[in-house]
Amino acid sequence: MVLAERNTRHRASTEAVLGFAWDAEAFRADDVIAALGVTRSTTLAALDTLIEVGLIRELPSAGAEEGYRMGRPARRFELNDGAGVVVGLDAGNRRFRAIVADLSGRALAEEHLDVRGFHDAAEVPYPDRDPEERRVAAFAVIDAALSRAGVARGAVVGVGVAVPAPVDAEGFSPMHPRGFWQYMNADLQAALAVEFPGVRVENDAALAAVAERGLGEAQGCDDFVAMLVGRRLGSGVYLDGRLIRGARGGVGELEGLAYVADVGGTWGMGDLAEKWARERLESGLIPTGHPWGSPMPSAEELLAQASLSDPVTRPLLEELGLRLGRICSVVARFYDPARIVVCGAVAGALGEVIAIARAEVRRSAELPPPEIVTSRLGGDVVSLGAVLAARERARGLVSPLLSDRQARGPEDDSARSS
């Protein structure tokens, strides 16, 4: 019993020390002791265990250049970011994007793969759609990215997957009347878990929120909403420092906007801009020589070329700004966030739209209004969130996983990697 308790305490302290090292730069044992409040002997025993399994490496001693004049220099350590890899997969409607990263989150390689999605934003399915297509595509793009990075499947210690569907805490999506959600997810959690450890499937906007909290405009903010505004609207919600999903993953789906006057649904800013410009082009309301002339630019280009000083594009920006303001007001009343981060590939072109939205929210607010800011992560926000989710999932699994792989030996591990 005493030995079992001792082993349990050692495992717990080893996990805690790994948690400290996971996001730290080079450190000493004293840094761990100060952060975790554990003894020196406990710290050194945990570090030795992590070195043995390959997760921590000891650095050359600092020596005199860091102030050691007498005695033995303090040992220095860092995370061995090459001990494994993680994979972030953005499994979008029509394109899959996989990023392979080392354990520190540094991208090593990425690949894209176009897939058959639903026909259009009205969620009209192909009559012969088969969810197996998306499962096969997921493995194909992950394998291509792993090959580009020069690593095998057996090196993967965590996978984060983003899908355009509500996802509960177990990685499942509810049934959708037209089959969209279950097709987008395609039971990817179970499929990928056959080959990879530490699989975590989440809603794409939820992983945008993970990216903003870890790398972007919500760092240090416990109460915020990350709002994807491209083709469709979706939001990831953090309250009291926790990602909120709901019973079936529906928190942040914004389906209630169908009942909001002058909004009526979850069409995104990019989708609305394209429809608005197309209607005016077909009606002959776009002057010859205007940047919006035929052929019509993409949504990102349309919004980048629009300006309140241009009488042709000003009405669109005003319409989008008021619409975004109403949406943010609804979100603020439901969740009471300190901040709303506008995300996605078109977000950087929405400067004047967001300024109008801020004024609309201030005008209609009863509580102090949330800060509305633009994401700096651009179109990578979901993929980056998937990588962070994979790292987070891997952290709790990687130490016993590597220990097990060491025990099985290289031949057994290479067989699994093939």
DRENGUKE-88895 format. One record per residue (C-alpha): residue in three letters; x, z, y. Coordinates in nm, 2 decimals. Each point is the difference from the previous one (the first is absolute). Layout:
BEGIN
res, east, up, north
ALA, X, Z, Y
...
//
This chain:
BEGIN
res, east, up, north
MET, 0.00, 0.00, 0.00
VAL, 0.28, 0.09, 0.24
LEU, 0.18, -0.33, -0.08
ALA, -0.32, -0.20, 0.05
GLU, -0.06, 0.17, 0.34
ARG, 0.36, -0.07, 0.10
ASN, -0.04, -0.37, -0.09
THR, -0.32, -0.02, 0.19
ARG, 0.16, 0.15, 0.31
HIS, 0.30, -0.23, -0.03
ARG, -0.23, -0.31, -0.03
ALA, -0.20, 0.12, 0.31
SER, 0.32, 0.06, 0.20
THR, 0.14, -0.34, -0.11
GLU, -0.31, -0.18, 0.12
ALA, 0.01, 0.19, 0.33
VAL, 0.36, -0.10, 0.06
LEU, -0.07, -0.36, -0.09
GLY, -0.29, 0.01, 0.25
PHE, 0.24, 0.12, 0.27
ALA, 0.25, -0.27, -0.09
TRP, -0.26, -0.28, -0.03
ASP, -0.02, -0.06, 0.38
ALA, 0.33, 0.16, 0.11
GLU, 0.33, -0.16, 0.09
ALA, 0.33, 0.16, -0.12
PHE, -0.05, 0.38, -0.04
ARG, 0.17, 0.31, -0.11
ALA, -0.12, 0.28, -0.23
ASP, -0.04, 0.22, 0.32
ASP, -0.25, -0.26, 0.14
VAL, -0.21, 0.04, -0.32
ILE, 0.02, 0.38, 0.01
ALA, -0.11, 0.01, 0.36
ALA, -0.29, -0.24, -0.06
LEU, -0.13, 0.14, -0.32
GLY, 0.10, 0.36, 0.01
VAL, 0.15, 0.00, -0.35
THR, 0.33, 0.16, -0.11
ARG, 0.33, -0.18, -0.02
SER, 0.02, 0.02, -0.37
THR, -0.35, -0.14, -0.04
THR, 0.08, -0.28, 0.24
LEU, 0.33, -0.10, -0.17
ALA, -0.16, 0.02, -0.35
ALA, -0.27, -0.24, 0.12
LEU, 0.25, -0.24, 0.16
ASP, 0.21, 0.00, -0.31
THR, -0.31, -0.09, -0.21
LEU, -0.09, -0.28, 0.24
ILE, 0.36, -0.13, 0.00
GLU, -0.01, 0.00, -0.38
VAL, -0.31, -0.22, -0.01
GLY, 0.14, -0.23, 0.27
LEU, -0.24, 0.08, 0.28
ILE, 0.25, 0.17, 0.23
ARG, 0.36, -0.10, 0.06
GLU, 0.27, 0.22, 0.14
LEU, 0.19, -0.14, 0.30
PRO, 0.37, 0.03, 0.08
SER, 0.06, 0.34, 0.17
ALA, -0.01, -0.01, 0.38
GLY, 0.33, 0.18, 0.04
ALA, 0.17, 0.07, 0.32
GLU, -0.19, -0.26, 0.21
GLU, -0.31, 0.22, -0.02
GLY, 0.17, 0.32, 0.09
TYR, 0.13, 0.14, -0.33
ARG, 0.35, 0.14, 0.07
MET, 0.04, 0.24, -0.29
GLY, -0.15, 0.04, -0.35
ARG, -0.21, -0.25, -0.20
PRO, -0.22, -0.24, 0.20
ALA, -0.37, 0.02, -0.06
ARG, -0.14, -0.24, -0.26
ARG, -0.21, -0.29, 0.14
PHE, -0.28, -0.18, -0.17
GLU, -0.25, -0.29, 0.05
LEU, -0.28, -0.16, -0.19
ASN, 0.12, -0.27, -0.24
ASP, -0.23, -0.27, 0.12
GLY, 0.12, -0.24, -0.27
ALA, -0.12, 0.22, -0.29
GLY, -0.32, -0.21, -0.02
VAL, -0.23, -0.22, 0.20
VAL, -0.36, 0.02, 0.13
VAL, -0.24, -0.29, 0.05
GLY, -0.26, -0.04, 0.27
LEU, -0.27, -0.26, -0.07
ASP, -0.25, -0.13, 0.26
ALA, -0.26, -0.16, -0.22
GLY, -0.21, -0.18, 0.27
ASN, -0.29, -0.22, -0.04
ARG, 0.20, -0.33, -0.01
ARG, 0.36, 0.11, 0.00
PHE, 0.21, 0.26, -0.19
ARG, 0.32, 0.13, 0.15
ALA, 0.24, 0.22, -0.19
ILE, 0.29, 0.19, 0.15
VAL, 0.27, 0.16, -0.22
ALA, 0.18, 0.29, 0.17
ASP, 0.26, 0.26, -0.09
LEU, -0.08, 0.37, -0.02
SER, 0.06, 0.04, 0.37
GLY, -0.26, -0.26, 0.08
ARG, 0.25, -0.27, 0.10
ALA, -0.14, -0.35, -0.09
LEU, 0.21, -0.19, -0.25
ALA, -0.22, -0.30, -0.06
GLU, -0.35, -0.14, 0.04
GLU, -0.22, -0.28, -0.13
HIS, -0.33, -0.15, 0.08
LEU, -0.26, -0.17, -0.22
ASP, -0.32, -0.17, 0.11
VAL, -0.30, 0.08, -0.22
ARG, -0.37, -0.10, -0.02
GLY, -0.20, 0.24, 0.20
PHE, -0.36, -0.01, 0.09
HIS, -0.10, -0.32, 0.18
ASP, -0.05, 0.14, 0.35
ALA, -0.06, 0.31, 0.21
ALA, -0.36, 0.00, -0.13
GLU, 0.14, 0.11, -0.34
VAL, -0.13, -0.30, -0.19
PRO, 0.18, 0.01, -0.34
TYR, 0.13, -0.29, -0.21
PRO, -0.25, -0.05, -0.28
ASP, 0.28, 0.02, -0.26
ARG, 0.19, 0.29, 0.14
ASP, 0.18, 0.22, -0.25
PRO, 0.16, 0.33, 0.10
GLU, 0.28, -0.07, -0.25
GLU, 0.13, -0.26, 0.25
ARG, 0.08, 0.28, 0.25
ARG, 0.16, 0.22, -0.27
VAL, 0.22, -0.29, -0.11
ALA, 0.08, -0.08, 0.36
ALA, 0.10, 0.36, 0.07
PHE, 0.26, 0.00, -0.28
ALA, 0.12, -0.35, 0.09
VAL, 0.08, 0.09, 0.37
ILE, 0.15, 0.34, -0.10
ASP, 0.22, -0.17, -0.26
ALA, 0.11, -0.27, 0.25
ALA, 0.09, 0.27, 0.26
LEU, 0.19, 0.20, -0.26
SER, 0.19, -0.31, -0.11
ARG, 0.09, -0.07, 0.36
ALA, 0.13, 0.36, 0.03
GLY, 0.20, -0.04, -0.32
VAL, -0.17, 0.29, -0.18
ALA, -0.22, 0.02, -0.31
ARG, -0.34, 0.16, -0.05
GLY, 0.17, 0.31, -0.16
ALA, 0.15, 0.09, 0.34
VAL, -0.34, 0.05, 0.16
VAL, -0.10, 0.36, 0.06
GLY, -0.31, -0.04, 0.22
VAL, -0.25, -0.27, 0.10
GLY, -0.23, 0.01, 0.31
VAL, -0.28, -0.26, 0.01
ALA, -0.23, -0.08, 0.29
VAL, -0.34, -0.17, -0.06
PRO, -0.28, -0.10, 0.24
ALA, -0.25, 0.23, -0.16
PRO, -0.10, 0.37, 0.01
VAL, 0.22, 0.19, -0.25
ASP, -0.06, 0.35, -0.12
ALA, 0.27, 0.26, -0.09
GLU, 0.03, -0.14, -0.35
GLY, 0.07, -0.36, 0.11
PHE, -0.35, -0.13, -0.08
SER, -0.23, -0.21, 0.22
PRO, -0.38, 0.02, 0.00
MET, -0.23, -0.29, -0.09
HIS, -0.08, -0.24, 0.28
PRO, -0.32, -0.21, 0.01
ARG, 0.19, -0.33, 0.00
GLY, 0.29, 0.13, -0.22
PHE, 0.25, 0.00, 0.28
TRP, 0.14, 0.35, -0.03
GLN, 0.04, 0.00, -0.38
TYR, 0.16, -0.34, 0.01
MET, 0.24, 0.09, 0.27
ASN, 0.11, 0.31, -0.19
ALA, -0.03, -0.15, -0.35
ASP, 0.08, 0.33, -0.16
LEU, 0.36, -0.04, 0.12
GLN, 0.08, 0.37, -0.05
ALA, -0.04, -0.02, -0.38
ALA, 0.15, -0.34, -0.03
LEU, 0.32, 0.08, 0.19
ALA, 0.03, 0.34, -0.16
VAL, 0.06, -0.16, -0.34
GLU, 0.34, -0.12, 0.12
PHE, 0.09, 0.22, 0.30
PRO, 0.01, 0.37, 0.07
GLY, -0.15, 0.16, 0.31
VAL, -0.26, -0.26, 0.09
ARG, -0.21, 0.08, 0.31
VAL, -0.29, -0.23, 0.11
GLU, -0.15, 0.05, 0.35
ASN, -0.22, -0.18, 0.25
ASP, 0.21, -0.23, 0.23
ALA, -0.10, 0.18, 0.32
ALA, 0.08, 0.34, -0.16
LEU, 0.35, -0.13, -0.07
ALA, 0.02, -0.13, 0.36
ALA, -0.06, 0.36, 0.10
VAL, 0.27, 0.12, -0.24
ALA, 0.24, -0.25, 0.17
GLU, -0.10, 0.11, 0.35
ARG, 0.05, 0.37, -0.09
GLY, 0.34, -0.06, -0.16
LEU, 0.15, -0.27, 0.22
GLY, -0.23, -0.09, 0.29
GLU, -0.22, 0.13, 0.28
ALA, -0.15, 0.30, -0.19
GLN, 0.32, 0.18, -0.08
GLY, -0.05, 0.37, 0.06
CYS, -0.38, -0.05, 0.05
ASP, -0.23, 0.18, -0.25
ASP, -0.33, -0.15, 0.12
PHE, -0.01, -0.38, 0.04
VAL, -0.17, -0.32, -0.11
ALA, 0.20, -0.32, -0.08
MET, -0.23, -0.29, 0.06
LEU, 0.07, -0.34, -0.15
VAL, -0.15, -0.27, 0.23
GLY, 0.10, -0.34, -0.15
ARG, -0.26, -0.19, -0.21
ARG, -0.21, 0.31, -0.08
LEU, -0.01, 0.35, 0.14
GLY, 0.11, 0.29, -0.21
SER, 0.15, 0.34, 0.08
GLY, 0.22, 0.26, -0.16
VAL, -0.08, 0.36, 0.10
TYR, 0.23, 0.30, 0.02
LEU, -0.16, 0.34, 0.08
ASP, 0.20, 0.33, 0.01
GLY, 0.30, -0.19, -0.13
ARG, -0.17, -0.14, -0.31
LEU, -0.11, -0.35, -0.10
ILE, -0.38, 0.01, -0.04
ARG, -0.17, -0.22, -0.26
GLY, -0.35, 0.14, -0.08
ALA, -0.17, 0.02, -0.34
ARG, 0.02, -0.38, -0.06
GLY, 0.28, -0.09, 0.24
GLY, -0.25, -0.11, 0.27
VAL, 0.14, 0.20, 0.29
GLY, 0.12, -0.25, 0.26
GLU, -0.19, -0.30, -0.14
LEU, -0.20, -0.03, 0.33
GLU, -0.30, -0.15, -0.17
GLY, -0.21, 0.21, 0.24
LEU, 0.09, -0.24, 0.28
ALA, -0.27, -0.23, -0.13
TYR, -0.25, 0.24, 0.17
VAL, 0.19, 0.02, 0.33
ALA, -0.15, -0.21, 0.28
ASP, 0.22, -0.29, 0.13
VAL, 0.24, 0.05, -0.30
GLY, -0.21, -0.07, -0.31
GLY, 0.27, 0.00, -0.26
THR, 0.36, 0.02, -0.10
TRP, 0.13, -0.33, 0.13
GLY, 0.36, 0.03, 0.13
MET, 0.14, -0.10, 0.33
GLY, 0.19, -0.29, -0.15
ASP, -0.31, -0.14, -0.18
LEU, -0.22, 0.04, 0.31
ALA, 0.27, -0.17, 0.22
GLU, 0.01, -0.30, -0.23
LYS, -0.38, -0.04, -0.02
TRP, -0.03, 0.04, 0.38
ALA, 0.27, -0.26, 0.07
ARG, -0.14, -0.24, -0.26
GLU, -0.35, 0.01, 0.14
ARG, 0.13, -0.08, 0.35
LEU, 0.23, -0.27, -0.12
GLU, -0.29, -0.17, -0.19
SER, -0.22, 0.03, 0.31
GLY, 0.26, -0.16, 0.23
LEU, 0.06, 0.31, 0.20
ILE, 0.37, 0.00, -0.05
PRO, 0.17, -0.22, 0.27
THR, 0.24, -0.27, -0.11
GLY, 0.35, 0.12, 0.00
HIS, -0.09, 0.37, -0.05
PRO, 0.21, 0.18, -0.26
TRP, -0.32, 0.06, -0.20
GLY, -0.05, -0.38, -0.04
SER, -0.02, -0.18, -0.33
PRO, 0.15, 0.08, -0.24
MET, -0.12, 0.35, 0.05
PRO, 0.28, 0.27, -0.03
SER, -0.01, 0.29, -0.24
ALA, -0.16, 0.33, 0.10
GLU, 0.33, 0.15, 0.09
GLU, 0.09, -0.30, 0.22
LEU, -0.35, 0.00, 0.16
LEU, 0.03, 0.36, 0.10
ALA, 0.36, -0.03, 0.12
GLN, -0.09, -0.29, 0.22
ALA, -0.31, 0.17, 0.15
SER, 0.01, 0.17, 0.33
LEU, -0.25, 0.17, 0.24
SER, 0.15, -0.23, 0.27
ASP, -0.12, -0.31, -0.19
PRO, -0.37, -0.08, 0.07
VAL, -0.02, -0.17, -0.34
THR, 0.12, 0.30, -0.21
ARG, -0.10, 0.29, 0.22
PRO, -0.36, 0.02, -0.14
LEU, 0.14, 0.03, -0.36
LEU, 0.23, 0.28, 0.10
GLU, -0.27, 0.19, 0.18
GLU, -0.24, -0.04, -0.29
LEU, 0.26, 0.12, -0.25
GLY, 0.11, 0.29, 0.22
LEU, -0.36, 0.13, 0.04
ARG, -0.06, -0.05, -0.37
LEU, 0.32, 0.19, -0.10
GLY, -0.09, 0.27, 0.25
ARG, -0.34, 0.05, -0.16
ILE, 0.16, 0.01, -0.35
CYS, 0.26, 0.25, 0.11
SER, -0.27, 0.22, 0.16
VAL, -0.19, 0.00, -0.33
VAL, 0.31, 0.09, -0.19
ALA, 0.09, 0.27, 0.26
ARG, -0.34, 0.16, -0.04
PHE, 0.02, 0.01, -0.38
TYR, 0.35, 0.12, -0.05
ASP, 0.12, 0.15, 0.33
PRO, 0.35, -0.14, -0.03
ALA, 0.27, 0.07, 0.25
ARG, 0.12, -0.37, -0.03
ILE, -0.13, -0.33, -0.11
VAL, 0.28, -0.25, -0.10
VAL, -0.11, -0.36, 0.02
CYS, 0.19, -0.18, -0.29
GLY, 0.06, -0.33, -0.16
ALA, 0.15, -0.34, 0.07
VAL, -0.22, -0.07, 0.31
ALA, 0.04, 0.35, 0.15
GLY, 0.31, -0.09, 0.21
ALA, -0.20, -0.27, 0.18
LEU, -0.29, 0.24, 0.10
GLY, 0.16, 0.16, 0.30
GLU, -0.27, -0.08, 0.25
VAL, -0.28, 0.04, -0.26
ILE, 0.13, 0.35, -0.08
ALA, 0.01, 0.08, 0.37
ILE, -0.37, -0.09, 0.04
ALA, -0.08, 0.20, -0.32
ARG, 0.18, 0.31, 0.14
ALA, -0.22, -0.02, 0.32
GLU, -0.32, -0.04, -0.21
VAL, 0.09, 0.30, -0.21
ARG, 0.08, 0.22, 0.30
ARG, -0.33, -0.11, 0.16
SER, -0.22, 0.10, -0.30
ALA, 0.19, 0.30, -0.13
GLU, -0.14, 0.35, -0.01
LEU, 0.29, 0.17, -0.18
PRO, 0.35, -0.08, 0.14
PRO, 0.06, -0.36, -0.10
PRO, 0.27, -0.09, -0.26
GLU, 0.31, -0.18, 0.11
ILE, -0.02, -0.36, -0.10
VAL, 0.34, -0.16, -0.08
THR, 0.13, -0.32, -0.14
SER, 0.20, 0.00, -0.33
ARG, 0.36, -0.12, 0.01
LEU, 0.00, -0.09, -0.37
GLY, -0.18, -0.33, 0.03
GLY, -0.12, -0.19, -0.31
ASP, 0.24, 0.21, -0.22
VAL, -0.20, 0.32, 0.05
VAL, -0.19, 0.00, -0.34
SER, 0.31, -0.11, -0.20
LEU, 0.21, 0.27, 0.16
GLY, -0.27, 0.26, -0.08
ALA, 0.00, -0.12, -0.36
VAL, 0.37, 0.06, -0.02
LEU, -0.04, 0.35, 0.15
ALA, -0.28, 0.08, -0.25
ALA, 0.23, -0.11, -0.28
ARG, 0.28, 0.22, 0.12
GLU, -0.24, 0.30, 0.04
ARG, -0.13, -0.06, -0.36
ALA, 0.35, -0.04, -0.14
ARG, 0.14, 0.32, 0.15
GLY, -0.19, 0.23, -0.24
LEU, 0.08, -0.22, -0.30
VAL, 0.35, -0.13, 0.04
SER, 0.20, 0.30, -0.11
PRO, -0.17, 0.05, -0.35
LEU, -0.02, -0.38, -0.03
LEU, 0.37, -0.05, 0.04
SER, 0.07, 0.29, -0.23
ASP, -0.22, -0.16, -0.26
ARG, 0.17, -0.33, 0.04
GLN, 0.34, 0.16, -0.04
ALA, -0.11, 0.17, -0.32
ARG, -0.14, -0.33, -0.14
GLY, 0.32, -0.18, 0.08
PRO, 0.08, -0.34, 0.15
GLU, -0.12, -0.21, -0.30
ASP, -0.35, 0.15, 0.00
ASP, -0.02, -0.04, 0.38
SER, 0.11, -0.36, 0.00
ALA, -0.26, -0.08, -0.26
ARG, -0.27, 0.13, 0.23
SER, 0.14, -0.19, 0.29
SER, -0.01, -0.34, -0.17
//
